[in-house]
Amino acid sequence: MNDRPTPSAKEVVTTHSVFGAPCWVSLTSRDLPATEAFYSAVLGWRWRSAKLGDKFRIALADGAPVAGIAGVASMWQMAVAWTPYFAVASANEAVARAQERGGTTAVGPISFPPGRAALLADRDGATFGIWEGELITDWETWRRAAPAFIRLHTRDAFDAAIFYGEVLEWATTRPGCCEVHYEGDEVVLRSGGDVVARIESGALEAAPDPTIRPHWQVHFAVEDVTACARTAEQHGGSVLGKTADDAVLRDPDGAQFTVTSRRQP
């Protein structure tokens, strides 16, 4: 039994206190049991049920909730993919800002107690989500246990940074907002000093690359990249690219993600 006292209302972390930053990642899947087995083997995750029903599961790393899995790709005719969710103070206002700037809305905003969510695409087609309300787990705990960061691969990093900055209120005068920096050929997003997202398209002064299919890539921090890549292949996945510190993997259902060494600075 957990004897820890229930948090008071003031202790509950919401998207009003953590906003603009990634706060969750979710995977749509066709085969929930197969997806659970694969990520258990590769990332060591355990699982618990979700309030939304038997098609949804919560992944746990060292007991902390780190990701959601929704076995609805076939039923809802959705792509099999990892999607990052960003914390916003108002889902309605964030959706309106996205649409005003050329983005599109696929789903929502709809109620998912204890919050509200929407699934969007930026003006280049990269899919992302927004979340308003109480966070599923403490944000700092999630940041330490889950993704190292997320990275947007797009055609024009500078243009994408303007879009997301305006939609998610980055680099505003609001206290606690995310900071945006230009470092080399990347746009880097920081929250509380930590890198939480990167946007890349090659050299910022170069012409947009028409061959890039814009997408958000989720990077999970692991102890041994090589072991994860080997295990992924043994369990029906594939390795799309590998260095000493990173490996781009594809699960058996087709969703791409990256494992990144915890030893990286």
C-alpha positions in Angstrom: 0.0 0.0 0.0 1.2 3.5 -0.8 1.1 5.6 2.4 2.0 8.8 0.6 -0.7 11.5 1.3 -2.9 12.6 -1.5 -1.6 15.8 -3.1 -3.5 19.0 -2.2 -5.0 21.1 -5.0 -2.0 23.4 -4.8 0.4 20.4 -5.4 -1.4 19.2 -8.5 0.7 20.0 -11.6 -1.4 21.4 -14.5 -0.8 22.8 -17.9 -1.3 26.3 -16.3 2.0 25.8 -14.5 3.8 23.8 -17.1 2.9 25.2 -20.6 4.4 25.2 -24.0 6.6 22.2 -23.3 6.2 18.6 -24.3 4.2 16.9 -21.4 3.3 13.4 -22.8 3.8 11.0 -25.7 1.3 8.6 -27.2 1.5 5.8 -29.7 -1.4 4.6 -31.9 -1.2 0.9 -32.6 -3.1 -1.8 -34.5 -2.2 -4.7 -32.2 -2.1 -3.7 -28.5 -0.8 -7.0 -27.0 2.0 -7.1 -29.7 2.9 -3.5 -29.0 3.1 -4.1 -25.3 5.4 -7.1 -25.8 7.7 -5.2 -28.1 8.2 -2.2 -25.9 8.5 -4.3 -22.8 11.4 -6.1 -24.4 13.1 -3.1 -25.9 12.6 -0.4 -23.3 11.8 -2.5 -20.2 8.3 -1.0 -19.8 5.5 -2.4 -17.6 1.9 -1.6 -18.1 -1.3 -0.6 -16.4 -4.9 0.0 -17.6 -6.1 3.4 -18.5 -9.4 5.1 -17.6 -10.4 5.4 -21.3 -11.1 1.7 -21.7 -9.5 -1.6 -22.8 -8.1 -0.2 -26.0 -5.8 2.1 -24.0 -2.8 1.4 -21.8 -0.2 3.4 -19.8 3.5 2.5 -20.0 5.5 2.5 -16.8 9.3 3.0 -16.4 10.4 2.3 -12.8 6.8 2.7 -11.8 6.4 6.1 -13.3 3.8 6.7 -16.1 5.8 7.6 -19.3 3.7 7.0 -22.4 0.2 6.1 -23.6 -0.7 3.4 -26.1 -4.0 3.4 -28.0 -4.9 0.3 -29.9 -7.2 2.3 -32.2 -5.3 2.8 -35.4 -7.4 0.4 -37.5 -10.7 1.2 -35.8 -10.2 5.0 -36.2 -8.3 4.8 -39.4 -5.3 6.6 -37.9 -1.7 6.3 -38.8 0.6 4.1 -36.6 2.9 6.7 -35.1 4.3 8.3 -32.0 2.9 11.7 -31.2 4.1 14.3 -28.7 1.7 16.4 -26.7 2.4 19.9 -25.6 1.0 21.5 -22.4 -1.3 24.5 -23.1 -3.3 26.7 -20.8 -6.3 26.6 -23.1 -7.0 23.9 -25.7 -9.6 26.1 -27.5 -7.2 29.0 -27.8 -4.3 26.9 -29.0 -6.4 25.2 -31.7 -7.7 28.6 -32.8 -4.1 30.0 -33.0 -3.0 26.9 -35.0 -5.8 27.2 -37.5 -5.2 31.0 -37.9 -1.6 30.2 -38.9 -2.4 27.5 -41.5 -2.4 24.4 -39.2 -5.2 21.8 -39.3 -7.2 20.0 -36.6 -7.7 16.2 -36.9 -9.5 15.7 -33.5 -10.8 17.9 -30.8 -10.6 19.6 -28.5 -12.4 16.8 -26.7 -12.7 15.9 -23.0 -10.4 13.2 -21.6 -10.7 13.7 -17.8 -8.8 15.1 -16.0 -8.2 17.3 -19.1 -8.9 18.2 -22.7 -6.9 17.2 -25.8 -6.7 17.9 -29.5 -4.7 16.4 -32.3 -3.3 18.9 -34.8 -1.0 19.1 -37.8 1.3 22.1 -38.5 1.2 23.8 -41.9 3.8 21.3 -43.2 1.8 18.3 -42.1 3.7 17.2 -38.9 1.3 15.8 -36.4 1.3 16.9 -32.7 -1.1 17.0 -29.8 -2.0 19.6 -27.2 -3.2 18.9 -23.6 -5.0 21.2 -21.2 -5.5 20.3 -17.6 -4.0 18.1 -14.9 -0.9 16.2 -16.0 -0.9 12.4 -15.9 2.2 12.4 -13.8 4.5 15.0 -12.2 6.2 16.8 -15.1 9.7 16.6 -13.6 9.3 12.9 -12.9 8.1 12.3 -16.5 11.0 14.3 -17.9 13.6 12.2 -16.0 12.0 8.8 -16.7 10.8 9.2 -20.2 12.0 10.9 -23.4 15.3 12.5 -23.6 13.7 15.0 -25.9 11.6 15.2 -29.1 12.9 16.5 -32.5 10.9 17.9 -35.4 12.4 17.0 -38.8 10.9 19.6 -41.2 11.6 21.6 -44.3 12.2 25.0 -42.7 13.2 25.1 -39.1 12.9 28.8 -38.8 9.4 28.9 -40.2 8.4 25.9 -38.0 9.7 27.7 -34.9 7.6 30.7 -35.6 4.5 28.6 -36.1 5.0 26.6 -32.8 6.2 29.6 -30.9 3.0 31.5 -31.7 0.7 28.5 -31.1 2.3 27.3 -27.9 3.3 30.7 -26.6 7.1 30.1 -26.6 9.4 33.0 -25.8 6.6 35.2 -24.5 6.6 37.5 -21.5 4.5 35.0 -19.6 6.4 33.7 -16.5 7.6 30.1 -17.0 7.3 30.0 -20.8 9.8 27.9 -22.8 12.9 29.6 -24.2 13.9 29.4 -27.8 17.6 29.4 -28.9 19.3 29.0 -32.3 22.2 26.7 -31.9 24.1 25.8 -35.1 21.6 24.5 -37.6 18.9 23.7 -35.0 16.2 25.6 -33.1 16.4 24.4 -29.5 13.6 24.6 -27.0 14.4 24.7 -23.3 12.2 24.6 -20.2 13.8 25.4 -16.9 17.2 25.1 -18.5 16.6 21.6 -19.9 16.5 20.8 -23.6 13.0 19.5 -24.3 12.7 19.8 -28.1 14.7 20.5 -31.2 13.7 21.6 -34.7 16.0 20.8 -37.6 16.0 21.2 -41.4 19.7 21.5 -42.2 21.4 24.9 -42.3 18.9 27.6 -41.3 20.0 29.9 -44.2 19.7 27.1 -46.7 16.6 26.6 -48.9 13.9 24.3 -47.5 14.5 20.6 -48.3 11.6 19.3 -50.4 12.5 15.7 -49.8 11.8 15.8 -46.0 8.4 14.5 -44.8 7.9 16.6 -41.7 7.4 14.6 -38.5 8.1 14.7 -34.8 10.6 12.0 -33.7 10.5 10.8 -30.0 13.9 10.1 -28.4 13.9 7.7 -25.5 16.9 7.7 -23.1 18.4 4.2 -22.6 21.5 2.8 -21.0 22.6 0.7 -24.0 21.7 1.7 -27.5 23.2 -1.3 -29.2 21.3 -3.7 -26.9 18.1 -1.9 -27.7 18.7 -2.1 -31.4 19.5 -5.8 -31.2 16.4 -6.6 -29.1 14.2 -4.6 -31.5 15.3 -6.8 -34.4 14.8 -9.9 -32.3 11.2 -8.9 -31.6 10.1 -8.1 -35.1 11.3 -4.5 -35.4 14.0 -3.0 -37.6 16.9 -0.6 -37.3 16.8 2.3 -39.7 20.0 4.0 -38.7 22.5 3.7 -35.9 25.5 5.6 -34.3 27.3 5.0 -31.1 24.8 7.3 -29.2 21.6 6.9 -31.2 19.5 4.3 -33.1 16.4 5.0 -35.2 14.1 2.0 -34.8 10.8 0.9 -36.2 8.4 -1.3 -34.2 6.6 -4.2 -35.9 3.6 -2.1 -36.5 5.6 0.6 -38.4 6.0 3.4 -35.8 9.4 5.0 -35.7 11.2 6.2 -32.6 14.8 6.8 -31.5 16.8 5.5 -28.6 19.4 7.8 -27.3 22.2 7.1 -24.8 21.8 8.5 -21.4 25.5 9.3 -21.4 25.1 11.9 -24.1 25.7 15.5 -22.8 
